[in-house]
Amino acid sequence: MEVRNCDENEYSIEVEDVYKHYRIYKDKGSQLKEKLLFWSRNKYTENNVLKGISLKVKKGEAVGFVGHNGCGKSTLLKLLSRISYPDKGIITTRGRISGLIELGAGFHPDMTGRENIYTNASIYGLCKKEIDRRLDRIIEFSGLGEFIDAPVRTYSSGMYMRLGFSVAINVDADILLIDEILAVGDGEFQAKCLNALKEIKSRGTTIVIVSHSLNQIEEICERSYWIQNGEICMEGEPREVHKAYLEATVH
Amino acid sequence: MQKTDSRNEALSVRKTGQKESFLQTVREIYSYRQMIVAFVRRELRGRYKGSFLGFLWTFLNPLLQLCVYSIVFSTILKSGIEKYYLFLFVALIPWIFFSSSVLGGAASIIAQKDMVKKIYFPREVLPISTVTTNFVNMLLCFIVVFAVVILSGIKLNFLALLCLIPVWIVEYILALGMAFLTSAVTVYFRDMEHILGIVMMAWQYLTPVLYSYDIIPPQYRLIFDLNPMTPIISAYRDILYESKVPDLKSLISATVMGLVVLVIGWITFSKLKRRFAEEL
């Protein structure tokens, strides 16, 4: 892969010894009555989801996280996007982060596709000027044509996803986080997404994918992390990691 | 690749696991200003969408309220205050802004919980949007207020009218501080929404909205003076009903109290926001 005038030592993402636990309430009462009457029930067990994860992702690199449900890969993605915070350890990210996690966030059904582009893109932190500049590109990529001026409630779910994806991918983030998003839509749309991701990657965007679809990771990523019980179990070339992962799963 | 967007370098390098500074947060909220604009617009336009009269309701609503009050208080409950409908109206519109900001603010994060759980954005945007929406709504209502004031024959004092701007700002600060506080606490403690309903009702009666400050017995005045809404409501009434420049001393005390509430709200919010996504 061509390395574009960026410092070899520059990492987009650095994760240093990160720990994260969640509280699992046995019987959670968030009402006053329950808190007062059953305060003993508010005891929770701690579920250690991440136990000392360290990793570095270079600028322009694409990596995948694989592992069983509950292994902590989605939690790691949430920490990277700052939706939640680590208990211990430091995560350093460089550049604008965007996530293909919830497509079409903030869409208002009564507003047109065009108006919703502004709302949706603003949630990714773009200002009006930045959205103006991307508007044509977003509309073109979505392939919605004249439907762009129709209210979103008239859209089919496929059109809805296409518009959401089109906005998310045109944010021009430096780091793109993807959680199982490629599992939606028809084959044609998936192929389009995959091509778009490859194109974005060739422009130097760092990509992190969490997926059960090992093929997709192999197609895009240079490196894969196999996460098990909150720890990195194996790291390396996707095909090799996935082979080991699948073998371990079968036995 | 050349980035065409001018991005603050300090903003783009982020370290989680360390505390973010006040300035960083403010700068980040500023970079999300379009989100606030979009949310305010969506809320204002969405509110009456689908209704026959649409946006006209923004003006009709206060006007109809005024009709009810003037009928009740001029025929049944005679208050003895001259032009009581006006006396009440100029205080009620600002009170509704405050009250709906606190109540709406409390629900603002829970209402967007799917977004909070899945997307990163500065969480402060949500209460700010709610308060700003209500604020813009109040400013629109003021068109009706001005019309009613002029029609009722009150001669407005230009200097006094200028004082409206600082009064608006002080009330916005206070409402925002309360919204930060209530929105964050409600995430952890859902009863807050219901408790607030009754608290805001009591607060309204502990503020001279329906009556004048002068009728408060002297021994209780201290409670009213500690209520930041008292000087704010009195200032509105001074400007629009008495058409005189409001008392500077009480305005300053309202400003100080508003800022104190904002600081408390901000600090509480900053502490609690880190676990929003997990608690929702």
Interface residues (C-beta under 8 A of the other chain):
Chain A: R4 V18 Y22 R23 S30 Q31 L32 K35 K78 L79 S81 R82 I83 S84 Y85 P86 K88 G89 I90 I91 T92 T93 R94 G95 R96 I97 G99 I101 E102 A105 G106 H108 D110 M111 Y118 T119 A121 S122 I123 Y124 G125 L126 C127 K128 E130 I131 R133 D172 D174 R203 G204
Chain B: M1 K3 T4 D5 R7 S12 V13 R14 K15 T16 G17 Q18 S31 Y32 R33 Q34 M35 V37 A38 F39 R42 R45 G46 K49 G50 D114 M115 V116 K117 K118 I119 Y120 F121 Y188 F189 R190 D191 I195 R274 R275 A277 E278
